[in-house]
Amino acid sequence: MTNDIFILVVEDETLIEEIVVSGLEDAGYTVVAAHTAEDAIAQLEKAILSSGHPGDRHRCEPCA
């Protein structure tokens, strides 16, 4: 299964991050991990800029 959804995982515990990222990748998602809020913002900006799509196409929907 391939998926157009980009998921940014922000987790400072390495083991938890690895488990979450692995599960999401196994489910076919594109996943990027960050350890801090600053890293997360940088990863998100990089992903949006490299996508070549307008920002409104890549809206962020935080988990509830």
Backbone atoms as SQL, in Angstrom:
CREATE TABLE atoms (id INTEGER PRIMARY KEY, chain TEXT, resi INTEGER, resn TEXT, atom TEXT, x REAL, y REAL, z REAL);
INSERT INTO atoms VALUES
  (1, 'A', 1, 'MET', 'N', 0.837, -1.181, 0.000),
  (2, 'A', 1, 'MET', 'CA', 0.000, 0.000, 0.000),
  (3, 'A', 1, 'MET', 'C', 0.878, 1.238, 0.000),
  (4, 'A', 2, 'THR', 'N', 0.605, 2.159, -0.870),
  (5, 'A', 2, 'THR', 'CA', 1.306, 3.436, -0.845),
  (6, 'A', 2, 'THR', 'C', 0.320, 4.497, -0.396),
  (7, 'A', 3, 'ASN', 'N', 0.842, 5.535, 0.184),
  (8, 'A', 3, 'ASN', 'CA', -0.001, 6.542, 0.784),
  (9, 'A', 3, 'ASN', 'C', 0.614, 7.908, 0.550),
  (10, 'A', 4, 'ASP', 'N', -0.221, 8.915, 0.277),
  (11, 'A', 4, 'ASP', 'CA', 0.262, 10.275, 0.080),
  (12, 'A', 4, 'ASP', 'C', 0.337, 11.052, 1.384),
  (13, 'A', 5, 'ILE', 'N', 0.093, 10.386, 2.478),
  (14, 'A', 5, 'ILE', 'CA', 0.085, 11.076, 3.758),
  (15, 'A', 5, 'ILE', 'C', 1.497, 11.098, 4.342),
  (16, 'A', 6, 'PHE', 'N', 1.910, 12.278, 4.750),
  (17, 'A', 6, 'PHE', 'CA', 3.208, 12.505, 5.375),
  (18, 'A', 6, 'PHE', 'C', 2.969, 12.627, 6.873),
  (19, 'A', 7, 'ILE', 'N', 3.671, 11.827, 7.663),
  (20, 'A', 7, 'ILE', 'CA', 3.514, 11.870, 9.111),
  (21, 'A', 7, 'ILE', 'C', 4.832, 12.271, 9.759),
  (22, 'A', 8, 'LEU', 'N', 4.749, 13.258, 10.604),
  (23, 'A', 8, 'LEU', 'CA', 5.900, 13.720, 11.366),
  (24, 'A', 8, 'LEU', 'C', 5.743, 13.220, 12.799),
  (25, 'A', 9, 'VAL', 'N', 6.662, 12.366, 13.225),
  (26, 'A', 9, 'VAL', 'CA', 6.647, 11.815, 14.580),
  (27, 'A', 9, 'VAL', 'C', 7.627, 12.618, 15.418),
  (28, 'A', 10, 'VAL', 'N', 7.141, 13.187, 16.506),
  (29, 'A', 10, 'VAL', 'CA', 8.005, 13.938, 17.419),
  (30, 'A', 10, 'VAL', 'C', 8.012, 13.187, 18.745),
  (31, 'A', 11, 'GLU', 'N', 9.164, 12.619, 19.054),
  (32, 'A', 11, 'GLU', 'CA', 9.287, 11.792, 20.262),
  (33, 'A', 11, 'GLU', 'C', 10.727, 11.832, 20.747),
  (34, 'A', 12, 'ASP', 'N', 10.912, 12.126, 22.022),
  (35, 'A', 12, 'ASP', 'CA', 12.276, 12.206, 22.536),
  (36, 'A', 12, 'ASP', 'C', 12.806, 10.875, 23.069),
  (37, 'A', 13, 'GLU', 'N', 11.953, 9.881, 23.198),
  (38, 'A', 13, 'GLU', 'CA', 12.387, 8.545, 23.610),
  (39, 'A', 13, 'GLU', 'C', 12.667, 7.700, 22.360),
  (40, 'A', 14, 'THR', 'N', 13.917, 7.330, 22.152),
  (41, 'A', 14, 'THR', 'CA', 14.340, 6.658, 20.926),
  (42, 'A', 14, 'THR', 'C', 13.588, 5.349, 20.676),
  (43, 'A', 15, 'LEU', 'N', 13.418, 4.519, 21.682),
  (44, 'A', 15, 'LEU', 'CA', 12.747, 3.240, 21.502),
  (45, 'A', 15, 'LEU', 'C', 11.298, 3.431, 21.057),
  (46, 'A', 16, 'ILE', 'N', 10.607, 4.354, 21.696),
  (47, 'A', 16, 'ILE', 'CA', 9.211, 4.622, 21.317),
  (48, 'A', 16, 'ILE', 'C', 9.153, 5.147, 19.892),
  (49, 'A', 17, 'GLU', 'N', 10.055, 6.070, 19.569),
  (50, 'A', 17, 'GLU', 'CA', 10.101, 6.619, 18.200),
  (51, 'A', 17, 'GLU', 'C', 10.300, 5.501, 17.175),
  (52, 'A', 18, 'GLU', 'N', 11.238, 4.610, 17.433),
  (53, 'A', 18, 'GLU', 'CA', 11.521, 3.530, 16.483),
  (54, 'A', 18, 'GLU', 'C', 10.306, 2.624, 16.281),
  (55, 'A', 19, 'ILE', 'N', 9.606, 2.317, 17.360),
  (56, 'A', 19, 'ILE', 'CA', 8.417, 1.464, 17.262),
  (57, 'A', 19, 'ILE', 'C', 7.326, 2.151, 16.455),
  (58, 'A', 20, 'VAL', 'N', 7.070, 3.418, 16.760),
  (59, 'A', 20, 'VAL', 'CA', 6.012, 4.161, 16.068),
  (60, 'A', 20, 'VAL', 'C', 6.356, 4.332, 14.587),
  (61, 'A', 21, 'VAL', 'N', 7.578, 4.764, 14.302),
  (62, 'A', 21, 'VAL', 'CA', 7.991, 4.982, 12.914),
  (63, 'A', 21, 'VAL', 'C', 7.918, 3.680, 12.129),
  (64, 'A', 22, 'SER', 'N', 8.403, 2.601, 12.695),
  (65, 'A', 22, 'SER', 'CA', 8.383, 1.309, 12.014),
  (66, 'A', 22, 'SER', 'C', 6.958, 0.881, 11.687),
  (67, 'A', 23, 'GLY', 'N', 6.066, 1.012, 12.634),
  (68, 'A', 23, 'GLY', 'CA', 4.673, 0.633, 12.404),
  (69, 'A', 23, 'GLY', 'C', 4.012, 1.462, 11.322),
  (70, 'A', 24, 'LEU', 'N', 4.262, 2.750, 11.340),
  (71, 'A', 24, 'LEU', 'CA', 3.674, 3.630, 10.327),
  (72, 'A', 24, 'LEU', 'C', 4.247, 3.343, 8.940),
  (73, 'A', 25, 'GLU', 'N', 5.564, 3.119, 8.871),
  (74, 'A', 25, 'GLU', 'CA', 6.174, 2.789, 7.586),
  (75, 'A', 25, 'GLU', 'C', 5.654, 1.454, 7.066),
  (76, 'A', 26, 'ASP', 'N', 5.488, 0.491, 7.948),
  (77, 'A', 26, 'ASP', 'CA', 4.928, -0.800, 7.544),
  (78, 'A', 26, 'ASP', 'C', 3.520, -0.650, 6.996),
  (79, 'A', 27, 'ALA', 'N', 2.805, 0.364, 7.478),
  (80, 'A', 27, 'ALA', 'CA', 1.443, 0.630, 7.006),
  (81, 'A', 27, 'ALA', 'C', 1.439, 1.433, 5.701),
  (82, 'A', 28, 'GLY', 'N', 2.628, 1.820, 5.213),
  (83, 'A', 28, 'GLY', 'CA', 2.728, 2.490, 3.931),
  (84, 'A', 28, 'GLY', 'C', 2.821, 4.002, 3.977),
  (85, 'A', 29, 'TYR', 'N', 2.985, 4.552, 5.165),
  (86, 'A', 29, 'TYR', 'CA', 3.065, 6.009, 5.289),
  (87, 'A', 29, 'TYR', 'C', 4.495, 6.501, 5.100),
  (88, 'A', 30, 'THR', 'N', 4.629, 7.721, 4.650),
  (89, 'A', 30, 'THR', 'CA', 5.921, 8.395, 4.612),
  (90, 'A', 30, 'THR', 'C', 6.103, 9.037, 5.977),
  (91, 'A', 31, 'VAL', 'N', 7.184, 8.675, 6.656),
  (92, 'A', 31, 'VAL', 'CA', 7.380, 9.111, 8.034),
  (93, 'A', 31, 'VAL', 'C', 8.734, 9.789, 8.186),
  (94, 'A', 32, 'VAL', 'N', 8.731, 10.898, 8.920),
  (95, 'A', 32, 'VAL', 'CA', 9.962, 11.579, 9.310),
  (96, 'A', 32, 'VAL', 'C', 9.900, 11.735, 10.815),
  (97, 'A', 33, 'ALA', 'N', 11.024, 11.517, 11.476),
  (98, 'A', 33, 'ALA', 'CA', 11.067, 11.608, 12.930),
  (99, 'A', 33, 'ALA', 'C', 11.897, 12.805, 13.374),
  (100, 'A', 34, 'ALA', 'N', 11.492, 13.362, 14.502),
  (101, 'A', 34, 'ALA', 'CA', 12.228, 14.461, 15.120),
  (102, 'A', 34, 'ALA', 'C', 12.247, 14.225, 16.622),
  (103, 'A', 35, 'HIS', 'N', 13.327, 14.680, 17.263),
  (104, 'A', 35, 'HIS', 'CA', 13.470, 14.474, 18.702),
  (105, 'A', 35, 'HIS', 'C', 13.049, 15.691, 19.524),
  (106, 'A', 36, 'THR', 'N', 12.984, 16.860, 18.894),
  (107, 'A', 36, 'THR', 'CA', 12.611, 18.083, 19.605),
  (108, 'A', 36, 'THR', 'C', 11.633, 18.883, 18.755),
  (109, 'A', 37, 'ALA', 'N', 10.999, 19.857, 19.385),
  (110, 'A', 37, 'ALA', 'CA', 10.080, 20.732, 18.653),
  (111, 'A', 37, 'ALA', 'C', 10.814, 21.495, 17.555),
  (112, 'A', 38, 'GLU', 'N', 12.018, 21.924, 17.847),
  (113, 'A', 38, 'GLU', 'CA', 12.801, 22.661, 16.852),
  (114, 'A', 38, 'GLU', 'C', 13.120, 21.770, 15.647),
  (115, 'A', 39, 'ASP', 'N', 13.503, 20.525, 15.918),
  (116, 'A', 39, 'ASP', 'CA', 13.760, 19.575, 14.828),
  (117, 'A', 39, 'ASP', 'C', 12.490, 19.329, 14.022),
  (118, 'A', 40, 'ALA', 'N', 11.364, 19.240, 14.710),
  (119, 'A', 40, 'ALA', 'CA', 10.093, 18.988, 14.034),
  (120, 'A', 40, 'ALA', 'C', 9.736, 20.114, 13.075),
  (121, 'A', 41, 'ILE', 'N', 9.904, 21.341, 13.519),
  (122, 'A', 41, 'ILE', 'CA', 9.612, 22.492, 12.666),
  (123, 'A', 41, 'ILE', 'C', 10.530, 22.489, 11.451),
  (124, 'A', 42, 'ALA', 'N', 11.805, 22.224, 11.660),
  (125, 'A', 42, 'ALA', 'CA', 12.753, 22.188, 10.548),
  (126, 'A', 42, 'ALA', 'C', 12.399, 21.075, 9.560),
  (127, 'A', 43, 'GLN', 'N', 12.043, 19.899, 10.054),
  (128, 'A', 43, 'GLN', 'CA', 11.660, 18.778, 9.178),
  (129, 'A', 43, 'GLN', 'C', 10.396, 19.108, 8.393),
  (130, 'A', 44, 'LEU', 'N', 9.426, 19.721, 9.047),
  (131, 'A', 44, 'LEU', 'CA', 8.175, 20.084, 8.392),
  (132, 'A', 44, 'LEU', 'C', 8.414, 21.117, 7.300),
  (133, 'A', 45, 'GLU', 'N', 9.197, 22.137, 7.604),
  (134, 'A', 45, 'GLU', 'CA', 9.519, 23.155, 6.592),
  (135, 'A', 45, 'GLU', 'C', 10.246, 22.528, 5.408),
  (136, 'A', 46, 'LYS', 'N', 11.192, 21.643, 5.681),
  (137, 'A', 46, 'LYS', 'CA', 11.953, 20.975, 4.622),
  (138, 'A', 46, 'LYS', 'C', 11.022, 20.152, 3.737),
  (139, 'A', 47, 'ALA', 'N', 10.101, 19.421, 4.357),
  (140, 'A', 47, 'ALA', 'CA', 9.171, 18.577, 3.598),
  (141, 'A', 47, 'ALA', 'C', 8.242, 19.418, 2.720),
  (142, 'A', 48, 'ILE', 'N', 7.737, 20.503, 3.261),
  (143, 'A', 48, 'ILE', 'CA', 6.827, 21.352, 2.491),
  (144, 'A', 48, 'ILE', 'C', 7.573, 22.021, 1.341),
  (145, 'A', 49, 'LEU', 'N', 8.764, 22.536, 1.613),
  (146, 'A', 49, 'LEU', 'CA', 9.529, 23.209, 0.562),
  (147, 'A', 49, 'LEU', 'C', 9.952, 22.251, -0.540),
  (148, 'A', 50, 'SER', 'N', 10.286, 21.007, -0.190),
  (149, 'A', 50, 'SER', 'CA', 10.750, 20.061, -1.193),
  (150, 'A', 50, 'SER', 'C', 9.604, 19.412, -1.963),
  (151, 'A', 51, 'SER', 'N', 8.368, 19.596, -1.498),
  (152, 'A', 51, 'SER', 'CA', 7.232, 18.941, -2.146),
  (153, 'A', 51, 'SER', 'C', 6.863, 19.593, -3.470),
  (154, 'A', 52, 'GLY', 'N', 7.147, 20.888, -3.605),
  (155, 'A', 52, 'GLY', 'CA', 6.790, 21.584, -4.835),
  (156, 'A', 52, 'GLY', 'C', 5.306, 21.890, -4.958),
  (157, 'A', 53, 'HIS', 'N', 4.554, 21.657, -3.892),
  (158, 'A', 53, 'HIS', 'CA', 3.118, 21.920, -3.901),
  (159, 'A', 53, 'HIS', 'C', 2.801, 23.132, -3.041),
  (160, 'A', 54, 'PRO', 'N', 1.702, 23.806, -3.346),
  (161, 'A', 54, 'PRO', 'CA', 1.296, 24.934, -2.508),
  (162, 'A', 54, 'PRO', 'C', 1.026, 24.471, -1.077),
  (163, 'A', 55, 'GLY', 'N', 1.242, 25.333, -0.131),
  (164, 'A', 55, 'GLY', 'CA', 1.077, 24.989, 1.276),
  (165, 'A', 55, 'GLY', 'C', -0.307, 24.501, 1.643),
  (166, 'A', 56, 'ASP', 'N', -1.352, 24.980, 0.960),
  (167, 'A', 56, 'ASP', 'CA', -2.704, 24.577, 1.349),
  (168, 'A', 56, 'ASP', 'C', -2.969, 23.116, 1.025),
  (169, 'A', 57, 'ARG', 'N', -2.211, 22.524, 0.147),
  (170, 'A', 57, 'ARG', 'CA', -2.377, 21.113, -0.169),
  (171, 'A', 57, 'ARG', 'C', -1.818, 20.234, 0.938),
  (172, 'A', 58, 'HIS', 'N', -0.897, 20.791, 1.696),
  (173, 'A', 58, 'HIS', 'CA', -0.257, 20.048, 2.784),
  (174, 'A', 58, 'HIS', 'C', -0.667, 20.640, 4.117),
  (175, 'A', 59, 'ARG', 'N', -1.942, 20.571, 4.413),
  (176, 'A', 59, 'ARG', 'CA', -2.412, 21.130, 5.672),
  (177, 'A', 59, 'ARG', 'C', -2.055, 20.178, 6.820),
  (178, 'A', 60, 'CYS', 'N', -1.776, 20.740, 7.956),
  (179, 'A', 60, 'CYS', 'CA', -1.437, 19.948, 9.122),
  (180, 'A', 60, 'CYS', 'C', -2.701, 19.723, 9.939),
  (181, 'A', 61, 'GLU', 'N', -2.916, 18.488, 10.318),
  (182, 'A', 61, 'GLU', 'CA', -4.058, 18.154, 11.165),
  (183, 'A', 61, 'GLU', 'C', -3.539, 17.432, 12.394),
  (184, 'A', 62, 'PRO', 'N', -3.306, 18.166, 13.468),
  (185, 'A', 62, 'PRO', 'CA', -2.755, 17.530, 14.676),
  (186, 'A', 62, 'PRO', 'C', -3.715, 16.505, 15.250),
  (187, 'A', 63, 'CYS', 'N', -3.142, 15.537, 15.933),
  (188, 'A', 63, 'CYS', 'CA', -3.954, 14.517, 16.586),
  (189, 'A', 63, 'CYS', 'C', -4.720, 15.137, 17.741),
  (190, 'A', 64, 'ALA', 'N', -5.902, 14.642, 17.972),
  (191, 'A', 64, 'ALA', 'CA', -6.722, 15.151, 19.080),
  (192, 'A', 64, 'ALA', 'C', -6.298, 14.532, 20.384);
